[in-house]
């Protein structure tokens, strides 16, 4: 590699030129940079035959960026691979801009293009070269392929690297910066990849399988934490019964792992207009029916009858409604099962279904007498379970790290 010597020439108070001499040979003297502090731009003049363009404009700078050497080249070998990638793409100008977004635009009435790279994108590219500085030439080509394909997929081809090369690139470049860019389809790919990893790679390796199983549980715990935060926020905001129904329809399966299918629309009233809030099918194919009320729905009446508390009329109405659902579900069991099988593509058994009424909060049971009487009243119901909102919350919290300690102990 030649030895370089740089000379500065101050053209005027705002413009400075950087000249480079190679191997102490005055005949090699060439202009490398012209810095215009007034207009905040730098003109970079690559050495002849080193780059397909005679000039690269660097906008938004009043000095040479750290990505460039005063000796007239882009650091970390980026210039060589950039030239190799772009020289046959009919690019007539290249601008690296601090403010403008990356873009590739066709020149009007010409079969050529103007390329702009946002400086942040360009810097990311150079940082990736730093990471793989000791890797093979192919790895650097892979980086260029991926970089330009991600920015301009219609203009550049996707990388054709081998699985081993892809593996190295993924591990080296894996960081949290990608999270905000992940789409639902991307997350589905991650899920499929982890499933394949568990099934194929670590099926016979118990230690690595347990490691991945613990990771899975940690991910589940994060999901449950978000659901819990939303639950508590809903309580604070006193959301409507309808919104509670939507929230529980989406998240209630986490409360009990026996449920495998949610039926968001379920009409079990032949001549009525109101549908069940939703139904759920358990692992054995049996149907349960859910009726949703609010956490502040009164459970017990304020008065007593012969010293005993009795259910509040609002709760009684909800129980009567649930009983009506159960009666009609059993009465038209075969029709209901056929409808579900046809619309949801799942077999279901409508045999002695249970109704789950989610309502109220135990903070209403503020005396021992209320707690005892409510327990008796609750247990006297046939085929109807009452779940209070604080019990629901406790059940969700118990899902966190449900099996994690057992996995640790089993090692």
Helices and strands as residue ranges (DSSP letters): E 4-12, E 15-22, E 25-36, E 41-44, E 56-59, E 68-69, E 73-74, G 75-77, H 78-86, E 91-97, E 103-106, E 113-118, H 119-131, H 137-151, H 163-173, G 176-181, H 184-196, I 197-201, H 206-237, H 241-251, G 252-254, E 259-263, E 278-282, E 286-292, E 300-305, E 308-311, H 313-331, H 333-344, E 349-358, G 362-364, H 368-379, E 384-387, H 389-398, H 404-409
